Amino acid sequence: MITLSKVTFDDYNHYLDLLVLADESEEIVKSYLYEGHLFAAIDLSGNCVGVSLIIEDGTETIEIKNMAVTPSQQGKGYGKEMIKLICELYKQKGFKVITVGTANSSINNLAFYQKCGFRITHVRRNFFANYPEEIWEDGIRALDMVMLNKYLVIK
Ligand SMILES: CC(C)(COP(=O)(O)OP(=O)(O)OC[C@H]1O[C@@H](n2cnc3c(N)ncnc32)[C@H](O)[C@@H]1OP(=O)(O)O)[C@@H](O)C(=O)NCCC(=O)NCCS
């Protein structure tokens, strides 16, 4: 079991090691870090086991901009629980949809988000095609951004 703890702005940089797990570099993470609300997932012993950076897009939609679970704690259900708690929190605030984008090559993430109830909405073709460095995962080049969403309220 975990609880969500809102991280204060001044402490955001203490979580960079975790945030970098979900992106290519610290520089890229820093380029969007302060646009979002950062939540730490705290386990029953009081340890931080993961983070999630949420961007509010208007008044109806939130986006998971970054999400990571400590490597030694992955596969224990913490990621799924974090998504559930974030959905509950933002549903209470009146938000209706949660979105996330992940690369076509991020097979693990595509599996994870679909297991958390997300559905693919569209694909941003060539999103990664002009990145300065090519990105490859599992022998697949990252070219397209696959967008997924989940409704916080029954449609
Ligand atoms: C992706 C990530 C956040 C998932 O968190 P997690 O705590 O390991 O995932 P959970 O244990 O909650 O898994 C939830 C479900 O997703 C599935 N899942 C998780 N990782 C998976 C993988 N690599 N491949 C296939 N399925 C996976 C689990 O089997 C589980 O399925 P179930 O509901 O049927 O039991 C975590 O692995 C991570 O931090 N990865 C590195 C950073 C990253 O890539 N972040 C995402 C990009 S924003």
The ligand as a Gaussian input file, in Angstrom:
#p B3LYP/6-31G(d) Opt

LIG

0 1
 C        6.494000       1.613000     -15.989000
 C        6.546000       1.567000     -14.464000
 C        6.161000       2.934000     -13.909000
 C        5.528000       0.503000     -14.000000
 O        5.491000       0.490000     -12.559000
 P        5.470000      -0.893000     -11.747000
 O        5.251000      -0.595000     -10.333000
 O        6.694000      -1.678000     -12.108000
 O        4.192000      -1.629000     -12.397000
 P        3.096000      -2.482000     -11.604000
 O        3.802000      -3.508000     -10.778000
 O        2.148000      -1.584000     -10.914000
 O        2.369000      -3.216000     -12.809000
 C        0.991000      -2.989000     -13.154000
 C        0.618000      -3.913000     -14.284000
 O        1.428000      -3.590000     -15.438000
 C        2.170000      -4.754000     -15.835000
 N        3.528000      -4.351000     -16.208000
 C        4.364000      -3.553000     -15.500000
 N        5.551000      -3.469000     -16.124000
 C        5.430000      -4.262000     -17.236000
 C        6.330000      -4.627000     -18.292000
 N        7.583000      -4.190000     -18.293000
 N        5.890000      -5.445000     -19.262000
 C        4.637000      -5.937000     -19.256000
 N        3.716000      -5.625000     -18.280000
 C        4.139000      -4.809000     -17.300000
 C        2.230000      -5.667000     -14.613000
 O        2.391000      -7.005000     -14.977000
 C        0.896000      -5.397000     -13.951000
 O       -0.096000      -6.171000     -14.591000
 P       -1.383000      -6.741000     -13.788000
 O       -2.210000      -5.529000     -13.443000
 O       -2.039000      -7.637000     -14.758000
 O       -0.857000      -7.439000     -12.568000
 C        7.951000       1.130000     -13.957000
 O        8.301000      -0.102000     -14.504000
 C        9.053000       2.142000     -14.242000
 O        9.333000       3.004000     -13.430000
 N        9.756000       2.038000     -15.405000
 C       10.886000       2.914000     -15.727000
 C       10.435000       4.339000     -16.019000
 C        9.424000       4.431000     -17.145000
 O        9.643000       3.903000     -18.227000
 N        8.295000       5.109000     -16.848000
 C        7.143000       5.209000     -17.715000
 C        7.256000       6.286000     -18.726000
 S        6.417000       7.780000     -18.332000

